[in-house]
Amino acid sequence: MAVPAFTSRSRLLLFAPHPDDESLACSILLQRAVRAGAAVRVVYVTDGDDNPWPQRLLERKWRLNAADRRRWGRLRRTEALAALRVLGVNGSAARFLALPDQKLTAILMCDAQSALERFAAIIADWNPTELLVPSISDAHPDHSALAVMLRLVLSESFLELVATGQMAVWSYVVHGKSSAFFDRAETICQSRVEAATKLRAIHCHKTQLKLSRKRFLGYAGRRERLIKLCACDKTIGEGSIVSVSRLARSLRVEVRFSPKAMRLSEPTLFALGRGDAGALRCVRMRVPARSSRVEMLDSASLAYVAGAQYCGNAFAAELTIPSSIFSSARAIFIKLERRSWFFDEAGWLEIAPAASQPIAEADRDEVEAGLATIR
């Protein structure tokens, strides 16, 4: 099945990182679920309260404090409920978790367990037949970080439901032009009535239209796309990550990027996975440098940069992280963060467990070493 086919027995659960994502990326699906008589729940993970520039413009106030941000968050909740009404979804279907806006990556890398347990409880309580989640390829850090958290939850608590088809999981993109997503995604054809309703829903998010009107209204004409997630998904490198090799004792990441691109912070490699005991293990590594100590969150270890060099206007290097800190039976998630304002260059990559990775023909003699390469 290319896209969800809703019936009166369907139970749709949508995770939206911010108020407005339901309208920008899932309006058509929500309309069709409502028309089919499906049960619908929309979970807003943040209130979108840390978006200061439109708030400064609308409220004519430069310094914003915690009370100002809470007020902005309440306003964005109101807009989301108005958009849901336009799409035919009752306001009682919405749940607001109020996690920190613009900080989901920090939660993922520092203190994700409580959030993972909360997401798992929501999914178990609703028992969806169709689950809509952000893509790990989304260029907004909140979106891709939430996607990683939900993949962890699904793989650890709901794998059997997904494998048996009792729960279909679909990913959507709001921001960016990821080839890893768009080259594989199924397009949802929309009618004129559906498109017009989507436009009205987007108009409900007045705070976001103030500074981003052209970009937001452009989503009304962009067809929605989905990828159905499955265990056999192939990892495709994108952004500045050229290749990833998962060996028995190390994870090697080849990166290449232009240092002249306008970025607000130094490039940082993130790696995250479960250890053998089941605890989340997280690594941060700044790039570029000849050698660099990894900032470990639960132990001390070393990683390094090898072969760093400039090729014309591009910087290239191989980053090595000890993979022994991660369980070989679990996936590892990696990302090279190169942020520009709200958005990142690319999302996360999921590296499958070492035992399940296909080995290229040229690497057959290294099977015993546990080599797995993604390019």
SVG drawing of the C-alpha trace seen along z (x, -y; Angstrom):
<svg xmlns="http://www.w3.org/2000/svg" viewBox="-17 -48 63 62">
<polyline fill="none" stroke="black" stroke-width="0.4" points="0.0,0.0 1.6,-3.3 -0.3,-5.6 -2.7,-5.2 -6.2,-4.0 -8.4,-5.1 -11.6,-3.3 -13.9,-3.7 -11.7,-1.2 -8.5,-3.2 -6.8,-4.9 -4.5,-7.7 -1.8,-9.1 0.2,-12.1 3.3,-13.4 3.9,-17.1 7.1,-18.8 5.4,-22.2 2.0,-23.8 1.7,-24.3 3.4,-21.0 0.0,-19.3 -1.1,-21.9 2.1,-22.1 2.7,-18.4 -0.4,-16.4 -3.5,-18.4 -4.6,-16.1 -4.2,-13.0 -6.1,-14.5 -9.0,-15.5 -9.2,-12.0 -9.0,-10.3 -11.9,-12.5 -14.0,-11.7 -13.4,-8.0 -14.6,-8.2 -11.2,-7.2 -10.3,-8.1 -7.7,-10.8 -5.2,-12.1 -2.6,-14.8 0.3,-15.2 2.1,-18.5 5.5,-17.8 6.5,-21.5 4.4,-24.7 6.7,-26.4 7.2,-29.1 10.9,-29.8 10.5,-31.6 11.4,-35.1 11.6,-37.2 7.9,-37.1 7.0,-37.6 9.3,-40.7 7.6,-42.1 4.0,-41.4 4.4,-42.4 6.9,-45.3 9.1,-44.0 12.8,-43.2 13.6,-41.5 11.5,-38.3 11.4,-36.5 10.0,-33.1 6.5,-34.6 6.5,-36.1 7.5,-32.7 4.7,-31.0 2.2,-33.5 3.5,-32.9 3.2,-29.2 -0.5,-29.6 -1.2,-31.6 0.4,-29.0 -1.7,-26.3 -4.8,-28.4 -3.8,-28.6 -3.2,-24.9 -6.7,-24.1 -8.2,-26.5 -6.3,-24.8 -7.5,-21.4 -11.1,-22.6 -10.7,-23.7 -9.4,-20.2 -12.4,-18.7 -10.5,-17.4 -12.1,-18.1 -10.0,-20.0 -10.4,-17.2 -8.1,-15.1 -5.1,-17.4 -2.5,-16.8 0.2,-19.3 3.3,-18.0 5.1,-21.3 8.7,-20.0 11.3,-22.8 11.1,-24.3 14.4,-24.3 15.9,-21.9 14.8,-18.5 18.3,-17.6 19.7,-18.6 17.0,-16.3 18.0,-13.5 21.7,-13.8 21.4,-14.4 18.2,-13.2 16.0,-11.4 14.8,-8.4 11.9,-10.2 10.7,-11.5 11.0,-8.1 8.9,-6.6 6.3,-9.3 6.1,-8.7 5.8,-5.0 2.9,-5.4 1.1,-7.7 1.5,-5.2 0.4,-2.2 -2.6,-4.1 -3.9,-5.2 -3.0,-1.9 -2.8,-3.4 -3.3,-1.5 -1.5,-4.4 1.3,-6.4 2.6,-9.6 6.1,-10.7 8.7,-13.3 11.5,-12.0 15.0,-11.8 16.0,-13.6 14.1,-16.8 16.3,-19.9 14.8,-21.3 16.7,-19.9 13.6,-19.5 11.9,-17.4 14.9,-15.1 15.6,-14.7 12.0,-13.8 12.2,-11.3 15.2,-9.6 13.4,-9.4 10.3,-7.8 12.4,-5.3 14.1,-4.3 10.6,-3.8 9.3,-1.9 12.2,0.5 12.3,1.2 8.5,1.4 6.4,1.8 8.6,3.8 6.2,6.8 3.2,4.6 5.0,2.9 6.4,6.2 3.0,7.9 1.2,4.9 -0.9,4.1 0.7,0.6 1.8,-1.1 4.4,-3.9 4.8,-6.7 7.3,-9.5 6.8,-13.0 9.1,-15.9 8.3,-19.6 11.7,-21.3 14.6,-20.7 15.1,-18.9 16.5,-15.6 17.2,-13.3 17.1,-10.4 13.5,-11.2 12.1,-12.7 13.7,-10.1 11.8,-7.4 8.6,-9.1 5.1,-8.4 3.2,-11.5 -0.4,-12.0 -2.5,-13.5 -4.9,-16.2 -8.2,-17.5 -8.9,-21.2 -11.2,-21.1 -8.5,-19.4 -5.9,-21.9 -8.2,-24.9 -8.9,-23.5 -5.2,-23.0 -4.6,-26.6 -7.3,-27.8 -5.6,-25.7 -2.2,-27.2 -3.8,-30.7 -4.8,-29.9 -1.1,-30.1 -1.0,-33.9 2.0,-34.2 4.1,-32.2 2.8,-34.0 4.0,-37.3 7.7,-36.7 7.4,-33.6 4.2,-34.2 5.5,-33.2 7.3,-30.1 4.3,-28.9 1.7,-29.5 3.9,-27.7 3.2,-24.5 -0.4,-24.7 0.5,-23.9 3.2,-21.4 1.9,-17.8 2.3,-15.8 4.7,-12.9 5.2,-9.9 7.6,-7.0 6.4,-3.8 9.1,-2.8 10.3,0.8 13.3,2.6 14.9,3.1 15.3,-0.6 18.7,-1.4 20.7,-4.2 21.7,-6.8 24.4,-9.4 23.6,-13.0 24.7,-16.5 28.3,-16.6 28.5,-12.9 30.0,-11.1 30.2,-7.6 30.0,-5.6 31.8,-2.4 30.8,-0.4 33.6,1.9 34.0,4.3 35.7,1.7 35.1,-1.7 32.7,-3.8 34.3,-5.8 32.6,-8.7 33.9,-10.5 32.9,-14.1 33.3,-16.7 32.0,-20.3 32.8,-23.9 34.1,-25.8 33.0,-29.1 29.3,-28.3 27.5,-30.6 27.0,-28.7 26.2,-29.8 28.3,-27.3 31.3,-25.0 30.4,-21.7 29.7,-18.9 29.3,-15.2 26.7,-13.5 26.5,-9.7 23.8,-8.0 22.8,-4.4 22.2,-1.9 25.1,-0.3 25.2,3.4 23.4,2.8 20.6,0.9 21.5,-2.6 21.6,-5.4 25.2,-6.3 25.9,-9.7 29.0,-11.2 29.7,-14.8 32.8,-15.6 33.8,-19.0 35.0,-19.2 37.6,-20.0 40.7,-19.2 43.7,-17.0 42.6,-15.3 39.7,-15.9 38.4,-14.5 34.8,-13.3 32.4,-14.6 30.9,-11.4 27.8,-11.7 28.3,-8.5 31.9,-7.5 35.3,-8.8 36.7,-7.8 38.6,-9.2 37.9,-9.8 39.9,-11.5 40.0,-13.1 42.3,-11.6 43.5,-12.8 42.0,-16.3 42.7,-18.3 41.4,-21.1 40.6,-20.1 40.0,-23.4 37.2,-25.1 36.1,-21.8 37.3,-20.4 37.5,-16.6 38.3,-14.3 37.7,-10.9 36.2,-10.9 36.7,-7.8 34.6,-6.9 35.0,-3.7 31.9,-1.7 32.5,0.6 30.5,-1.8 27.4,-0.9 25.7,2.5 26.4,4.3 22.8,5.5 21.3,2.0 21.1,-0.8 23.4,-3.8 22.2,-7.3 24.7,-9.9 24.5,-13.5 26.9,-16.2 25.3,-19.4 26.0,-22.5 23.2,-24.9 22.1,-28.0 19.5,-29.9 16.7,-27.5 17.7,-24.9 20.4,-22.3 22.2,-21.2 20.8,-17.7 19.1,-15.4 20.2,-12.1 21.4,-8.8 20.3,-5.5 23.1,-2.9 21.6,0.6 22.9,3.1 26.3,4.5 25.0,8.1 22.2,7.0 24.3,4.7 25.0,5.9 28.7,6.3 30.0,5.1 31.7,7.6 35.0,5.9 34.9,6.3 34.2,10.0 37.6,10.6 36.8,8.3 33.5,10.0 35.2,11.4 36.2,7.9 32.5,6.9 32.8,4.2 29.7,2.6 29.8,-0.4 27.1,-2.8 27.7,-5.2"/>
</svg>
